[in-house]
Amino acid sequence: MADIAVIGGGAAGAAAFGELLSRYDAGTVHWIVGQHAPGRGVAYATCDDQHLLNVRAANMGVFQEHGEDFIRHAARQLGQVKGTDFLPRRLFGDFIQAQVGSRIDAARREGRSFRIHPESAREIASRGAAGYGVRVGADRWVDAAHVVLAVGALAQRPLRTVSSTALASGSYELDPWRLDRHPHPPRRVAVIGTGLTAVDTLLSAAVRWPHAELVAVSRHGLLPFTHSAMPLTPYAGQEALNRALSHCTNVPAMLRKVRIALDDSPSPDWRSVIDGMRPINARLWQQLGHDRRRQFLRHARWLWEAARHRMAPASGEAIHQLREEGRLQLHAARVLDVDGTSPLQLTLRERSTQLVNTIEADLVIQATGLDTAVAYASHELLSQLLHDGLAVADPLQLGVLAQPDGQLLRADGTVQPGLHAVGSLLRGNLWECTAMPEIRAAAHQLAVKLAKEIGRETSVDVALEGL
């Protein structure tokens, strides 16, 4: 028997567990989910219906063969639902749990072996050729031939410019999803960050504290762009553009190709061009060397994130309304210091003028989005893996070193047999790997690969026994 352990109770863990459950029968599939509701993770645990998916309903699914299952699921709760709608993330969390439940029921009927562990994975120990031992909870061990890391988003670390006094005051919130911890209405709320996480935070704060002033701060002060209300016509020259991009080895050359394509088209929508690049984004990232990637992260990442990961139209309209009413102010500025107790003092250097000024806020919420710097994260399991050499941090702090198929690498570049990752830990190798379309494809490919490998090994063993 060759057991597999999937670590992580979010959407990536659910996708990996469900895919393995439906095609792997050479041992027990363990799902180590932790103490939170399995399948929802950070992204889909929200109860606020203002927090919308930024992918249309027709393109959402947990598993590779998803069809229109999510649309039918949402329609049972909302009534009529169109595939072009951007629905509440809460609904997709419900859907993940329902889909995994269906696969569990099917596995029971087929006699497949699985176990769900409602504790966290605390340690992974190498067992040599036998695979790994995973310590679950305080002192219980699970033995597995393969381990899949699907740990999802890491807890945010406070910015280096935030003082210990501010952190201890209770007025600096590191978890943007826990506004309920602040029962007293603030006069002014400052949100650090202007990405999708910040948008959700601003929308929740605006409703929760209807009389509060809202301030959002980031280095470029750029909010995510907005999706079109209806799907766009694909760019006619996308195939040729993608071929041309595949021969570029630096970001400026790629940008020139995109600009030329847009200039040569009669009425292109840049969003359709960006969306058409999705199938080759990982390949483009892998073409860049270390220095080119670092250049992109420093100079172009902010613009790519705003263009690639766009808001749902309703979210964009709500943010626009807050700005029109004067309730929301955006600052393109660097946060130099956060200090004080209540109110907190934020010292900013404005991007356009380089002038330094200070603003006060009764509550400051850090909503800087996905953190993949595993070397600095306060994550017990990942810290142990790095310490023991079972995983190596990506040099640009984009998760861990791994092959494109998710198999982890050692410091010398050789494969770490039996250790795999799905989702955000692979950002250093794939860049685009955190949205559900990429997650479900990766989970499917990994499950197929492991089922074939273990099946082949089992067949060889049986053949040898007969000699």
Summary of the structure (lengths in Angstrom):
residues: 467
radius of gyration: 23.2
end to end distance: 20.7
largest distance: 81.3
contacts: 1557
relative contact order: 0.15
helix: 40%
strand: 20%
